Amino acid sequence: FVANLRAVSSLIIRLGFQNVVVLHGGDAIREGLLKPEFLGRPPYGTLQFINPLTAFFGDNMLLWKEQRRFLMKTLRNLGVRKTKFEEDVMVEINNFLEVLKSYKGKPMNLKSALQASISNNICALVLGKRYDHEDPRRIFLDKNLEKAMNSLSMISSYSLFPWIRHIPFFHKLLSVETSRLKYDILRNFFRCTTAFI
């Protein structure tokens, strides 16, 4: 299958020591996601580095498949494929459009409005409710999600160049501890919030 990818809408490039397959176009992506060749995980996953105890981020395929099945079933039960989730997304889109209209064509920073919309969709999915744009819990979530994504983007080079872990001060240089801290903060946020629902 991989040998035929060049004929289909795809590109194979070399990043670091790994070949990376880039799929583009709906049909190529759909076909790629259905093939067992694409189910593998890189042996040095960034998220596995942040939390080595979580098998979901690891390269154990049997455990990963089992957890993926459980996750998909749970998401279905939470309403991902049902109209309730669609309604929540539509409410959030309308709310986002109202924020855009409030600027009346003037320049604005889209980042905060988009962050609020994305985190509200996450909250609607995971917690079953959304927060106002000024709610301190949503602001706390946005701030920590942004910090987590920034530190994870620094660590992602570890996936391409696993040998850099042998460089002195690697953990400090790539903010590994910051990523772990933000991971714990977000995990505790969702645990505490779901405990009161």
Backbone as ProteinMPNN parsed JSONL, in Angstrom:
{"seq_chain_A": "FVANLRAVSSLIIRLGFQNVVVLHGGDAIREGLLKPEFLGRPPYGTLQFINPLTAFFGDNMLLWKEQRRFLMKTLRNLGVRKTKFEEDVMVEINNFLEVLKSYKGKPMNLKSALQASISNNICALVLGKRYDHEDPRRIFLDKNLEKAMNSLSMISSYSLFPWIRHIPFFHKLLSVETSRLKYDILRNFFRCTTAFI", "coords_chain_A": {"N_chain_A": [[0.824, -1.203, 0.0], [1.881, 1.291, 0.863], [3.818, 1.726, -1.065], [2.275, 2.413, -3.248], [1.42, 4.915, -2.657], [2.495, 7.216, -3.793], [1.233, 7.511, -6.219], [-1.29, 8.132, -5.456], [-2.934, 10.919, -3.846], [-0.474, 12.01, -2.187], [2.562, 12.426, -0.267], [5.861, 11.543, 0.392], [8.18, 12.278, 2.737], [11.384, 12.88, 4.232], [12.026, 13.284, 7.566], [14.271, 14.071, 9.914], [15.273, 11.029, 11.151], [13.254, 9.567, 10.111], [10.794, 8.397, 7.793], [8.103, 10.266, 6.637], [4.742, 10.2, 5.898], [2.699, 12.219, 4.053], [-0.563, 12.89, 3.679], [-3.001, 14.18, 1.475], [-6.116, 15.528, 0.591], [-9.427, 14.387, 0.677], [-10.181, 11.683, -0.027], [-7.712, 10.289, -0.053], [-6.856, 10.619, 2.598], [-8.934, 9.35, 4.006], [-8.673, 6.717, 3.001], [-6.075, 6.16, 3.878], [-6.394, 6.237, 6.677], [-7.888, 4.002, 7.095], [-6.283, 1.862, 6.569], [-4.297, -0.803, 7.884], [-1.552, -0.435, 7.974], [-1.096, 2.164, 8.715], [-1.674, 2.34, 11.358], [0.341, 2.212, 13.182], [2.471, 3.519, 15.794], [4.898, 6.059, 16.453], [8.066, 5.074, 17.825], [9.21, 6.806, 19.648], [7.324, 8.68, 20.927], [6.094, 11.978, 21.472], [4.123, 12.576, 23.421], [4.231, 10.293, 24.939], [6.615, 10.652, 26.133], [6.054, 12.723, 27.865], [4.183, 11.582, 29.623], [5.008, 8.686, 30.584], [3.68, 6.554, 31.724], [1.181, 6.297, 30.66], [-0.484, 4.289, 28.553], [-1.865, 4.932, 26.263], [-0.466, 6.755, 24.784], [1.723, 5.364, 23.996], [3.736, 2.882, 22.181], [2.666, 0.363, 22.127], [0.782, -1.581, 20.311], [-1.468, -3.336, 20.59], [-2.572, -2.674, 23.1], [-3.014, 0.025, 22.611], [-4.942, -0.091, 20.543], [-7.044, -1.296, 21.922], [-7.609, 0.664, 23.863], [-8.294, 2.73, 22.157], [-10.634, 1.72, 20.975], [-12.258, 1.681, 23.283], [-12.303, 4.438, 23.858], [-13.581, 5.484, 21.548], [-16.095, 4.27, 21.783], [-16.932, 5.378, 24.206], [-16.964, 8.113, 23.529], [-18.996, 8.063, 21.606], [-21.117, 7.366, 23.283], [-21.164, 9.641, 24.837], [-22.204, 11.417, 23.101], [-21.066, 12.253, 20.695], [-21.696, 11.521, 18.07], [-24.288, 12.183, 17.978], [-27.198, 14.324, 17.765], [-27.169, 16.194, 19.836], [-24.518, 16.951, 20.422], [-23.921, 18.147, 17.988], [-25.692, 20.28, 18.119], [-24.565, 21.692, 20.272], [-22.128, 22.464, 19.125], [-23.075, 24.096, 17.061], [-24.286, 26.136, 18.563], [-22.01, 27.217, 19.711], [-20.654, 28.08, 17.411], [-22.433, 30.065, 16.512], [-22.224, 31.809, 18.671], [-19.533, 32.53, 18.421], [-19.659, 33.862, 15.952], [-21.223, 36.042, 16.72], [-19.431, 37.357, 18.393], [-17.539, 38.107, 16.468], [-19.146, 39.851, 14.92], [-19.544, 41.877, 16.753], [-17.316, 43.48, 16.626], [-17.631, 44.955, 14.381], [-16.344, 44.997, 11.823], [-13.883, 46.076, 12.427], [-10.319, 45.8, 13.037], [-9.197, 42.923, 14.823], [-8.056, 40.702, 17.425], [-8.092, 37.485, 16.689], [-7.37, 35.277, 18.122], [-8.081, 34.973, 20.923], [-10.877, 34.786, 20.775], [-11.185, 32.509, 19.162], [-9.88, 30.621, 20.783], [-11.601, 30.551, 22.984], [-13.899, 29.527, 21.782], [-13.022, 26.987, 20.894], [-12.231, 25.774, 23.339], [-14.698, 25.752, 24.604], [-16.098, 23.955, 23.003], [-14.648, 21.645, 23.611], [-15.239, 21.465, 26.35], [-18.02, 21.13, 26.182], [-18.123, 18.625, 25.01], [-16.615, 16.941, 26.787], [-17.457, 17.655, 29.394], [-20.122, 18.185, 29.149], [-21.24, 20.693, 29.184], [-21.038, 24.242, 28.479], [-18.964, 27.159, 28.949], [-19.262, 30.648, 29.835], [-17.713, 33.31, 27.975], [-16.282, 34.941, 29.656], [-15.96, 33.481, 31.934], [-14.096, 32.424, 34.744], [-13.14, 29.783, 34.929], [-13.081, 28.855, 32.293], [-11.252, 30.643, 31.202], [-9.005, 29.963, 32.707], [-8.659, 27.339, 31.761], [-8.152, 27.852, 29.007], [-5.757, 29.347, 29.174], [-3.971, 27.472, 30.275], [-4.132, 25.395, 28.397], [-2.994, 26.658, 26.195], [-0.36, 27.13, 27.129], [0.435, 24.496, 27.5], [0.35, 23.528, 24.865], [2.315, 25.124, 23.683], [4.656, 24.279, 25.05], [4.615, 21.585, 24.377], [5.01, 21.745, 21.639], [7.662, 22.434, 21.53], [8.86, 20.125, 22.491], [8.276, 18.337, 20.513], [10.285, 17.993, 18.641], [11.765, 15.967, 19.64], [10.536, 13.626, 18.76], [11.374, 13.453, 16.124], [14.127, 13.527, 16.274], [15.381, 11.467, 18.189], [17.801, 11.108, 19.514], [18.478, 13.458, 20.781], [17.782, 13.414, 23.414], [19.949, 12.669, 24.856], [21.516, 14.838, 25.153], [23.026, 17.092, 27.399], [21.055, 18.726, 29.865], [18.701, 18.506, 28.468], [16.002, 18.147, 29.284], [15.438, 20.559, 30.57], [15.983, 22.414, 28.558], [14.049, 21.869, 26.576], [11.7, 22.315, 27.919], [10.45, 20.176, 29.316], [9.593, 19.57, 31.917], [7.783, 21.653, 32.338], [5.817, 20.964, 30.481], [4.94, 18.545, 31.594], [3.915, 19.501, 34.008], [1.803, 21.158, 33.111], [0.238, 19.232, 31.881], [-0.558, 17.749, 34.145], [-1.996, 19.754, 35.513], [-4.141, 20.26, 33.718], [-5.312, 17.703, 33.641], [-6.14, 17.461, 36.32], [-7.943, 19.596, 36.4], [-10.046, 18.696, 34.71], [-10.755, 16.381, 36.094], [-11.615, 17.406, 38.602], [-13.697, 19.097, 37.78], [-15.481, 17.323, 36.517], [-16.204, 15.856, 38.707], [-18.055, 17.386, 40.02], [-20.243, 17.41, 38.42]], "CA_chain_A": [[0.0, 0.0, 0.0], [2.716, 2.487, 0.973], [4.498, 1.927, -2.352], [1.321, 3.019, -4.176], [0.991, 6.226, -2.181], [2.935, 8.302, -4.67], [0.236, 7.675, -7.276], [-2.452, 8.75, -4.824], [-2.602, 12.254, -3.353], [0.365, 11.915, -0.996], [3.95, 12.818, -0.39], [6.704, 10.913, 1.402], [9.359, 13.105, 2.987], [12.241, 12.389, 5.317], [12.232, 14.234, 8.652], [15.169, 13.418, 10.858], [15.59, 9.656, 10.777], [12.01, 8.873, 9.803], [9.982, 8.756, 6.64], [6.797, 10.762, 7.039], [3.791, 10.196, 4.792], [1.764, 13.331, 4.125], [-1.736, 12.631, 2.848], [-3.853, 15.341, 1.263], [-7.314, 15.155, -0.145], [-10.329, 13.578, 1.494], [-10.128, 10.249, -0.344], [-6.42, 9.735, 0.374], [-6.846, 10.576, 4.064], [-9.87, 8.294, 4.416], [-8.061, 5.425, 2.687], [-4.924, 5.983, 4.761], [-6.829, 5.957, 8.045], [-8.493, 2.669, 7.167], [-5.268, 0.829, 6.335], [-3.582, -1.184, 9.113], [-0.166, 0.053, 7.928], [-1.037, 3.491, 9.313], [-2.055, 2.291, 12.765], [1.527, 2.214, 14.032], [2.839, 4.731, 16.511], [6.354, 6.194, 16.496], [8.601, 4.525, 19.078], [9.574, 7.892, 20.558], [6.245, 9.648, 20.863], [6.225, 13.138, 22.345], [3.236, 12.467, 24.57], [4.73, 9.207, 25.78], [7.719, 11.237, 26.883], [5.449, 13.534, 28.924], [3.583, 10.678, 30.606], [5.377, 7.339, 30.14], [2.809, 5.539, 32.316], [-0.064, 6.227, 29.916], [-0.298, 3.421, 27.386], [-2.521, 5.504, 25.092], [0.537, 7.483, 24.011], [2.854, 4.482, 23.747], [3.789, 2.18, 20.903], [2.084, -0.964, 22.278], [-0.364, -1.499, 19.412], [-2.653, -4.03, 21.101], [-3.14, -1.846, 24.158], [-3.495, 1.253, 21.995], [-6.189, -0.397, 19.836], [-8.077, -1.534, 22.928], [-7.985, 1.95, 24.433], [-8.965, 3.5, 21.108], [-12.002, 1.2, 20.908], [-12.963, 2.172, 24.467], [-12.491, 5.871, 23.693], [-14.603, 5.72, 20.525], [-17.384, 3.875, 22.361], [-17.27, 6.38, 25.215], [-17.331, 9.347, 22.828], [-20.324, 7.851, 21.035], [-22.076, 7.435, 24.385], [-21.233, 11.03, 25.281], [-23.004, 12.168, 22.149], [-20.298, 12.809, 19.584], [-22.389, 11.288, 16.798], [-25.699, 12.481, 18.147], [-27.533, 15.706, 17.444], [-26.868, 17.066, 20.977], [-23.187, 17.525, 20.221], [-24.034, 19.05, 16.843], [-26.342, 21.497, 18.614], [-23.573, 22.426, 21.07], [-21.169, 23.073, 18.194], [-23.767, 25.188, 16.372], [-24.412, 27.23, 19.534], [-20.688, 27.835, 19.841], [-20.381, 28.803, 16.159], [-23.239, 31.292, 16.539], [-21.611, 32.675, 19.672], [-18.306, 33.036, 17.806], [-20.059, 34.84, 14.937], [-21.653, 37.248, 17.436], [-18.209, 38.052, 18.821], [-16.988, 38.748, 15.264], [-20.017, 40.973, 14.547], [-19.421, 42.958, 17.738], [-16.191, 44.342, 16.245], [-18.132, 45.774, 13.267], [-15.364, 45.105, 10.758], [-12.609, 46.624, 12.897], [-9.307, 44.757, 13.283], [-9.3, 42.278, 16.136], [-7.224, 39.531, 17.655], [-8.971, 36.312, 16.628], [-6.855, 34.199, 18.958], [-8.858, 34.759, 22.148], [-12.224, 34.325, 20.408], [-11.067, 31.118, 18.715], [-9.565, 29.793, 21.952], [-12.827, 30.381, 23.764], [-14.789, 28.639, 21.036], [-12.47, 25.627, 20.91], [-12.316, 25.199, 24.687], [-16.101, 25.483, 24.902], [-16.45, 22.691, 22.345], [-14.049, 20.579, 24.421], [-16.038, 21.353, 27.578], [-19.323, 20.557, 25.839], [-17.923, 17.201, 24.754], [-16.116, 16.212, 27.959], [-18.196, 17.975, 30.613], [-21.552, 18.293, 28.875], [-21.7, 22.08, 29.302], [-20.1, 25.253, 28.011], [-18.756, 28.275, 29.869], [-19.254, 31.983, 29.245], [-16.378, 33.735, 27.541], [-15.603, 35.602, 30.776], [-15.916, 32.57, 33.082], [-12.704, 32.189, 35.142], [-12.735, 28.394, 34.654], [-12.742, 28.754, 30.879], [-10.017, 31.407, 31.014], [-7.959, 29.109, 33.275], [-8.464, 26.239, 30.811], [-7.504, 28.387, 27.802], [-4.379, 29.731, 29.49], [-3.158, 26.27, 30.464], [-4.059, 24.688, 27.112], [-2.015, 27.358, 25.35], [0.984, 26.853, 27.649], [0.733, 23.086, 27.228], [0.632, 23.371, 23.433], [3.617, 25.748, 23.411], [5.757, 23.434, 25.522], [4.603, 20.35, 23.583], [5.594, 22.002, 20.318], [9.121, 22.409, 21.69], [9.279, 18.739, 22.708], [7.995, 17.513, 19.335], [11.53, 17.68, 17.937], [12.216, 14.684, 20.199], [10.008, 12.556, 17.906], [12.158, 13.376, 14.893], [15.538, 13.344, 16.61], [15.372, 10.885, 19.541], [19.122, 11.176, 20.131], [18.689, 14.697, 21.542], [17.557, 13.19, 24.846], [21.253, 12.455, 25.477], [22.171, 16.137, 25.308], [22.861, 17.598, 28.769], [20.007, 19.718, 30.111], [17.627, 18.335, 27.477], [14.699, 18.363, 29.917], [15.268, 21.992, 30.824], [16.017, 23.104, 27.276], [12.794, 21.686, 25.842], [10.565, 22.547, 28.827], [9.77, 18.912, 29.591], [8.906, 19.669, 33.212], [6.634, 22.534, 32.138], [4.79, 20.169, 29.807], [4.38, 17.602, 32.571], [3.128, 20.278, 34.957], [0.556, 21.564, 32.45], [-0.535, 17.997, 31.722], [-1.17, 17.464, 35.449], [-2.983, 20.802, 35.802], [-5.324, 20.019, 32.889], [-5.941, 16.466, 34.099], [-6.831, 17.767, 37.572], [-9.078, 20.461, 36.08], [-11.158, 17.883, 34.218], [-11.188, 15.485, 37.18], [-12.378, 18.178, 39.592], [-14.917, 19.606, 37.171], [-16.426, 16.222, 36.303], [-16.657, 15.365, 40.012], [-19.19, 18.195, 40.458], [-21.336, 17.345, 37.434]], "C_chain_A": [[0.863, 1.26, 0.0], [3.431, 2.78, -0.339], [3.582, 2.621, -3.355], [0.915, 4.432, -3.772], [1.39, 7.357, -3.113], [1.933, 8.554, -5.794], [-1.013, 8.361, -6.736], [-1.998, 10.105, -4.285], [-1.794, 12.172, -2.066], [1.787, 12.321, -1.325], [4.72, 12.115, 0.722], [7.963, 11.76, 1.532], [10.142, 12.525, 4.164], [12.455, 13.52, 6.319], [13.087, 13.554, 9.703], [15.54, 12.046, 10.343], [14.361, 8.886, 10.307], [11.426, 9.34, 8.484], [8.609, 9.164, 7.151], [5.92, 10.802, 5.8], [2.803, 11.333, 5.021], [0.63, 13.036, 3.15], [-2.51, 13.931, 2.675], [-4.975, 14.951, 0.329], [-8.142, 14.18, 0.68], [-10.232, 12.09, 1.238], [-8.832, 9.611, 0.141], [-6.357, 9.616, 1.892], [-7.746, 9.458, 4.57], [-9.258, 6.919, 4.18], [-6.881, 5.141, 3.613], [-5.326, 5.626, 6.177], [-7.445, 4.577, 8.195], [-7.478, 1.546, 7.017], [-4.531, 0.493, 7.625], [-2.131, -0.703, 9.132], [-0.012, 1.406, 8.625], [-1.415, 3.499, 10.788], [-0.862, 2.358, 13.701], [1.771, 3.562, 14.681], [4.362, 4.854, 16.495], [6.892, 5.698, 17.831], [8.978, 5.598, 20.093], [8.517, 8.985, 20.484], [6.422, 10.766, 21.879], [5.374, 12.991, 23.591], [3.636, 11.325, 25.487], [5.878, 9.721, 26.647], [7.196, 12.061, 28.059], [4.886, 12.646, 30.023], [3.86, 9.241, 30.19], [4.469, 6.246, 30.69], [1.503, 5.369, 31.553], [0.15, 5.442, 28.636], [-0.911, 4.01, 26.126], [-1.524, 6.234, 24.203], [1.698, 6.603, 23.593], [2.791, 3.802, 22.401], [3.312, 0.735, 21.015], [0.77, -0.989, 21.5], [-1.615, -2.179, 19.954], [-3.347, -3.201, 22.173], [-3.717, -0.56, 23.582], [-4.822, 1.016, 21.277], [-7.334, -0.601, 20.816], [-8.544, -0.208, 23.541], [-8.689, 2.831, 23.407], [-10.416, 3.05, 20.962], [-12.843, 1.729, 22.072], [-13.277, 3.659, 24.328], [-13.596, 6.171, 22.684], [-15.992, 5.372, 21.051], [-17.851, 4.917, 23.377], [-17.693, 7.688, 24.557], [-18.703, 9.223, 22.175], [-21.392, 7.965, 22.116], [-22.231, 8.855, 24.924], [-21.993, 11.91, 24.294], [-22.253, 12.754, 20.988], [-21.048, 12.654, 18.273], [-23.875, 11.615, 16.886], [-25.935, 13.964, 17.914], [-27.221, 16.656, 18.59], [-25.506, 17.73, 20.796], [-23.197, 18.498, 19.047], [-24.671, 20.366, 17.269], [-25.363, 22.345, 19.42], [-22.567, 23.135, 20.173], [-21.819, 24.25, 17.472], [-23.962, 26.39, 17.3], [-23.082, 27.971, 19.648], [-20.31, 28.608, 18.581], [-21.155, 30.117, 16.132], [-22.673, 32.299, 17.539], [-20.34, 33.317, 19.117], [-18.631, 34.104, 16.755], [-20.535, 36.142, 15.573], [-20.451, 38.059, 17.918], [-17.588, 38.775, 17.626], [-17.812, 39.969, 14.863], [-19.839, 42.157, 15.489], [-18.263, 43.905, 17.412], [-16.511, 45.205, 15.027], [-17.078, 46.038, 12.202], [-14.027, 45.694, 11.167], [-11.614, 45.488, 13.104], [-9.443, 44.204, 14.704], [-8.326, 41.124, 16.218], [-8.146, 38.312, 17.716], [-8.586, 35.222, 17.624], [-7.735, 33.939, 20.176], [-10.262, 34.257, 21.83], [-12.199, 32.871, 19.943], [-10.748, 30.181, 19.873], [-10.809, 29.518, 22.771], [-13.773, 29.407, 23.083], [-14.308, 27.197, 21.086], [-12.591, 25.008, 22.298], [-13.76, 24.937, 25.088], [-16.591, 24.222, 24.202], [-15.874, 21.505, 23.108], [-14.87, 20.366, 25.689], [-17.41, 20.75, 27.294], [-19.209, 19.056, 25.621], [-17.58, 16.443, 26.03], [-17.0, 16.416, 29.182], [-19.696, 18.082, 30.407], [-22.102, 19.694, 29.043], [-20.623, 23.012, 28.771], [-20.022, 26.368, 29.04], [-18.863, 29.59, 29.115], [-17.828, 32.367, 28.885], [-15.594, 34.387, 28.675], [-15.499, 34.709, 32.006], [-14.462, 32.275, 33.456], [-12.23, 30.76, 34.882], [-12.334, 28.218, 33.194], [-11.443, 29.492, 30.583], [-8.827, 30.608, 31.544], [-7.628, 27.967, 32.313], [-7.725, 26.723, 29.568], [-6.032, 28.693, 28.045], [-3.485, 28.493, 29.598], [-3.077, 25.414, 29.209], [-3.012, 25.334, 26.209], [-0.586, 27.078, 25.816], [1.389, 25.409, 27.373], [1.093, 22.89, 25.762], [1.983, 23.988, 23.076], [4.763, 24.853, 23.853], [5.789, 22.11, 24.77], [5.218, 20.567, 22.208], [7.117, 22.021, 20.394], [9.625, 20.972, 21.803], [9.102, 17.893, 21.451], [9.248, 17.188, 18.527], [12.121, 16.363, 18.428], [11.727, 13.519, 19.345], [10.854, 12.362, 16.657], [13.627, 13.067, 15.152], [15.658, 12.762, 18.018], [16.718, 10.957, 20.252], [19.319, 12.431, 20.964], [18.425, 14.511, 23.037], [18.869, 12.957, 25.59], [22.041, 13.755, 25.666], [21.964, 16.611, 26.75], [21.811, 18.715, 28.826], [18.872, 19.654, 29.096], [16.266, 18.664, 28.085], [14.423, 19.85, 30.125], [15.156, 22.768, 29.513], [14.674, 23.029, 26.553], [11.552, 21.789, 26.723], [9.769, 21.286, 29.12], [8.984, 19.001, 30.893], [7.69, 20.584, 33.12], [5.496, 21.774, 31.476], [4.139, 19.191, 30.768], [3.489, 18.327, 33.577], [1.786, 20.676, 34.344], [-0.353, 20.361, 32.209], [-1.27, 17.676, 33.02], [-2.251, 18.482, 35.798], [-4.265, 20.556, 35.012], [-6.055, 18.756, 33.32], [-6.729, 16.72, 35.385], [-8.04, 18.665, 37.347], [-10.276, 19.624, 35.646], [-11.654, 16.909, 35.281], [-12.053, 16.227, 38.187], [-13.702, 18.652, 39.026], [-15.928, 18.495, 36.964], [-16.935, 15.663, 37.622], [-17.887, 16.126, 40.49], [-20.362, 18.165, 39.49], [-22.313, 16.271, 37.839]], "O_chain_A": [[0.612, 2.188, -0.768], [3.631, 3.942, -0.694], [4.063, 3.344, -4.226], [0.141, 5.076, -4.48], [0.681, 8.359, -3.206], [1.801, 9.683, -6.268], [-1.705, 9.077, -7.459], [-0.803, 10.399, -4.273], [-2.356, 12.255, -0.974], [2.158, 12.527, -2.48], [4.274, 12.095, 1.869], [8.713, 11.937, 0.572], [9.605, 11.774, 4.978], [12.99, 14.575, 5.978], [12.668, 12.57, 10.312], [16.06, 11.907, 9.235], [14.429, 7.671, 10.124], [11.542, 10.506, 8.106], [8.025, 8.487, 7.997], [6.303, 11.368, 4.775], [2.15, 11.396, 6.062], [0.845, 12.945, 1.941], [-2.657, 14.699, 3.626], [-4.802, 14.156, -0.594], [-7.606, 13.262, 1.301], [-10.202, 11.304, 2.185], [-8.852, 8.508, 0.687], [-5.858, 8.619, 2.415], [-7.361, 8.704, 5.463], [-9.314, 6.053, 5.053], [-6.709, 4.014, 4.077], [-4.674, 4.802, 6.817], [-7.516, 4.042, 9.302], [-7.789, 0.392, 7.311], [-4.174, 1.394, 8.384], [-1.542, -0.577, 10.206], [1.081, 1.753, 9.073], [-1.471, 4.564, 11.404], [-1.039, 2.545, 14.904], [1.337, 4.602, 14.185], [5.052, 3.835, 16.52], [6.245, 5.881, 18.862], [9.055, 5.311, 21.287], [8.796, 10.094, 20.026], [6.847, 10.529, 23.009], [5.843, 13.251, 24.699], [3.399, 11.389, 26.693], [6.072, 9.258, 27.771], [7.816, 12.095, 29.122], [5.081, 12.913, 31.209], [3.034, 8.631, 29.511], [4.479, 5.125, 30.181], [0.786, 4.393, 31.775], [0.877, 5.876, 27.743], [-0.52, 3.63, 25.022], [-1.723, 6.319, 22.992], [2.589, 7.074, 22.886], [1.92, 4.092, 21.58], [3.528, -0.049, 20.092], [-0.243, -0.475, 21.975], [-2.716, -1.653, 19.794], [-4.568, -3.045, 22.152], [-4.779, -0.104, 24.007], [-5.735, 1.835, 21.388], [-8.453, -0.143, 20.583], [-9.744, 0.009, 23.715], [-9.587, 3.596, 23.759], [-11.32, 3.877, 20.841], [-13.979, 2.166, 21.887], [-14.385, 4.094, 24.641], [-14.453, 7.018, 22.937], [-16.955, 6.095, 20.795], [-19.024, 5.289, 23.401], [-18.672, 8.305, 24.977], [-19.487, 10.173, 22.189], [-22.439, 8.577, 21.904], [-23.299, 9.228, 25.409], [-22.379, 13.03, 24.628], [-22.752, 13.675, 20.341], [-21.039, 13.566, 17.446], [-24.628, 11.343, 15.951], [-24.995, 14.758, 17.871], [-27.021, 17.845, 18.338], [-25.366, 18.936, 20.997], [-22.559, 19.549, 19.102], [-24.248, 21.438, 16.836], [-25.329, 23.567, 19.275], [-22.196, 24.279, 20.435], [-21.185, 25.29, 17.289], [-23.82, 27.535, 16.869], [-23.044, 29.202, 19.677], [-19.709, 29.679, 18.671], [-20.606, 31.159, 15.774], [-22.651, 33.5, 17.273], [-20.1, 34.508, 19.32], [-17.954, 35.13, 16.681], [-20.287, 37.222, 15.038], [-20.454, 39.289, 17.858], [-17.159, 39.922, 17.75], [-17.252, 41.005, 14.506], [-19.967, 43.309, 15.074], [-18.252, 45.038, 17.894], [-15.735, 46.095, 14.683], [-16.932, 47.166, 11.732], [-13.124, 45.802, 10.338], [-12.013, 44.344, 13.321], [-9.761, 44.928, 15.647], [-7.835, 40.632, 15.202], [-8.889, 38.134, 18.681], [-9.392, 34.344, 17.929], [-8.098, 32.792, 20.434], [-10.785, 33.395, 22.537], [-13.087, 32.091, 20.287], [-11.282, 29.074, 19.942], [-11.044, 28.389, 23.2], [-14.378, 28.558, 23.738], [-15.105, 26.283, 21.298], [-13.004, 23.855, 22.431], [-14.028, 23.997, 25.837], [-17.417, 23.493, 24.753], [-16.532, 20.474, 23.241], [-15.163, 19.23, 26.061], [-17.908, 19.946, 28.082], [-20.101, 18.3, 26.006], [-18.189, 15.414, 26.323], [-17.268, 15.471, 29.924], [-20.461, 18.071, 31.372], [-23.32, 19.875, 29.046], [-19.461, 22.633, 28.629], [-20.899, 26.507, 29.893], [-18.596, 29.654, 27.915], [-16.864, 31.82, 29.421], [-14.363, 34.383, 28.653], [-14.989, 35.153, 33.035], [-13.669, 31.915, 32.586], [-11.043, 30.542, 34.639], [-11.367, 27.519, 32.889], [-10.623, 29.016, 29.798], [-7.769, 30.574, 30.916], [-6.458, 27.665, 32.08], [-6.777, 26.078, 29.121], [-5.171, 28.348, 27.236], [-2.372, 28.477, 29.071], [-2.056, 24.767, 28.974], [-2.24, 24.643, 25.544], [0.297, 26.82, 24.997], [2.544, 25.132, 27.052], [2.037, 22.165, 25.447], [2.716, 23.437, 22.255], [5.737, 24.683, 23.119], [6.866, 21.558, 24.541], [5.873, 19.674, 21.671], [7.79, 21.664, 19.427], [10.687, 20.638, 21.276], [9.718, 16.834, 21.334], [9.265, 16.197, 17.797], [12.889, 15.719, 17.714], [12.433, 12.519, 19.217], [11.03, 11.238, 16.187], [14.286, 12.42, 14.339], [16.002, 13.487, 18.952], [16.767, 10.874, 21.479], [20.237, 12.478, 21.782], [18.806, 15.362, 23.84], [18.905, 13.037, 26.818], [23.112, 13.754, 26.273], [20.85, 16.54, 27.268], [21.719, 19.541, 27.917], [18.162, 20.638, 28.891], [15.467, 19.377, 27.477], [13.316, 20.33, 29.885], [14.329, 23.67, 29.384], [14.217, 24.02, 25.984], [10.465, 21.389, 26.307], [8.54, 21.326, 29.167], [7.839, 18.555, 30.961], [6.671, 20.318, 33.756], [4.338, 21.923, 31.866], [2.919, 19.027, 30.758], [2.432, 17.822, 33.953], [0.747, 20.544, 34.99], [-1.574, 20.468, 32.321], [-2.461, 17.366, 33.003], [-3.304, 18.116, 36.319], [-5.359, 20.635, 35.571], [-7.285, 18.736, 33.362], [-7.857, 16.247, 35.525], [-9.056, 18.515, 38.026], [-11.386, 19.812, 36.145], [-12.853, 16.639, 35.358], [-13.108, 15.732, 38.585], [-14.722, 18.614, 39.714], [-17.118, 18.695, 37.208], [-18.002, 15.051, 37.652], [-18.679, 15.597, 41.27], [-21.371, 18.83, 39.722], [-23.307, 16.049, 37.148]]}, "name": "protein", "num_of_chains": 1, "seq": "FVANLRAVSSLIIRLGFQNVVVLHGGDAIREGLLKPEFLGRPPYGTLQFINPLTAFFGDNMLLWKEQRRFLMKTLRNLGVRKTKFEEDVMVEINNFLEVLKSYKGKPMNLKSALQASISNNICALVLGKRYDHEDPRRIFLDKNLEKAMNSLSMISSYSLFPWIRHIPFFHKLLSVETSRLKYDILRNFFRCTTAFI"}
